[in-house]
Amino acid sequence: MYKVSENYLKSMKQESQEFSLKGTIAGLDFTEKNILAGSFSVANQCSDNAGIKIGQVYIGELNATFMDMAIDRYTLKGAEVKPQFGRELDNGEYEYIPLGIFSISKASWTSAGIVVTAYDNMAKLDKEHPSTETTGTPYQLAVMACKACKVDLGTSEEEFNKFANGQEELYLSAENDIETWRDFIAWVAQTCGCFVTADRTGKIVFRTYGAEVVDTIDPKNRFTGASFSDFETRYTGISVVNISDDSTEYYANEPDYGLTYNLGSNPFLQSGTNDTREQTRRAVLNALQAICYVPFKVSMIGDPVYDLGDILCFTDGIADGNKKYCITKYIFHYDGEYEIQGVGDDPATADARSKVDKQLQGVRRGIGSEEIVFYQFTNAQAIQIGSGEKKNIADIRYTSLNQRIAIFQLEALLEVETLEDAGQYHDAVAKVSYILNDTEIPEYHPEETWIDGRHILHLLYYLEINQTVMQRLTVALEMTGGSVKIDQDHVHCSIYGQGLAATDRWDGTLDIREDIPTISLSKPAGILTRGIRESITAATQVPIGDIIKEAIPSIILSKPAGIIVNGITENIEIGGIET
């Protein structure tokens, strides 16, 4: 909210209000008498029309028709318009506030006057950005962009230091798809959890979403037609596309019950170690926690004292005075309505995909819906199945961009040992079961009969894929009349189809099984059997990584005559760990 006097704020709440408009165009003074009635407006926004956003860099727009102005033709292109809005105070004097600095983009001479369209200084950032490697703090990067576009930065280094990642050294690879300095500023702002706009003096400013209410508005200062949503927009998760492999990383707070913000392929969130990247990305997620607003749309008595990102409270009537409402868009009409709006999505209607599905979004991004994709899998440990036992030999998770048929194939190299019965050997029978999403497919159980020795198991199955839903296929082998042994890396299976995606990372799911042997329940005299009870307790455990440290003592590198020091070489070998 623009800083005004207490008398100004008091005048805003009065039933009878008087306004004034003045300013300059191309260096010439004008007043409201030089403006065609109903033609003057200023509009701006900091989010799109669907959901509240960070990293937005919208351009403010002024429209007006000027009359009775001694302006030469063909001189207005690029000329500045500096309007000021005035409000009459109790003492009869007017207090003026600036509305911004705008450069004329288009001027048309008509019988009604000169129709002007002008844009604020955000438009000056639409200059070509050189694809060069860049490093610096967000403040340094913002200064560089403003200097290249010959505009002033209105946010201090101290203010930047309070932003998310405000003191981090950011890195931009030379291989990036940034086209303009406005794109560059947008990515920097997103990394800081901010949006960017041009202030009333024409300076480029970074602003965060906050929680402090700047004004309370009651029904008598609202025109009819106001609407307020019955939900609050909040974010509890973010997704970031990794440019290196087109995968998506998902980060969330607990409980994860809100919206997921897609940061896209932000080039400033790509460098560093895994821990460093997670730290900078979670800093953005933490900044998003300030967003907890009710979407709304209100037309009020016109006064452009409010700024984008201001938090309002609406009392009485149809509004809920206990909630907060953030201005993400406004249209100010001089001597008319002042339309303000706050956008947002409903967390309750957000797509309830699992975290595994969200991680797969990045995989899907790089896959065409008609492209044939082939994925291979193998067993990481040996498998031993005794007679009468049933064990899994393959476990695959997959999804697709479309409703498709995928083909599953498996080949297993195995060794069979049949059972001996009364001095005779019988053939072993292997029965295959397909389990889809933990439900066994009842109508299809391939069987094969084996004698002692080495064999090859071939399987083929057609899968109907439910579009964009994570699915799990498990293949189990049940032995009768003999046992089978399958060595590590001796089960090779594949799944392929159009628009297919799969994941090779562990999703945190643990499959637990306990085999209980036969228990005799025969009842000796005087013994009462009361049944069997067993309890299982489930809990989460945070994995703890190993850190390798080595203390190197001081090494004297003084160089006797004829001796050359070539440096120090050290090798570290990490062996595999079996779990």
Secondary structure, DSSP 8 states (H G I E B T S, - for coil): -----HHHHHHHTSSS--EEEEEEETTEEEEGGGB-TT--EEEEESS-SSS--SS-----EEEEEE-S----TT--TT-EEEEEEEEE-TTS-EEEEE---EEEEEEEE-SS-EEEEEEEGGGGG-SB-----EEE-HHHHHHHHHHHHT--B-S-HHHHHTSTTTTS-EEE-SS----BHHHHHHHHHHHTTEEEEE-TTS-EEEEE----EEEEE-GGGB-TT-EE-SS-B-EEEEEEEETTTTEEEEEE-SS--SEEEE--S-GGGS-S-HHHHHHHHHHHHHHHTT--B--EEEEEE--TT--TT-EEEE-STTS-TTS-EE--EEEEETTSEEEEEE----GGGS----HHHHHHHHHHHTS-TT-EEEEEEE-SS-EEE-TT-EEEEEEEEEEESSSEEEEEEEEEEEEEEE-EETTEE--EEEEEEEEETTEE-TT---EEEE-SEEEEEEEEEEEEE-TT--EEEEEEEEEESEEEEE-TT-EEEEEEEETEEE--S--S----------------TT----------------------------------TT-----------------
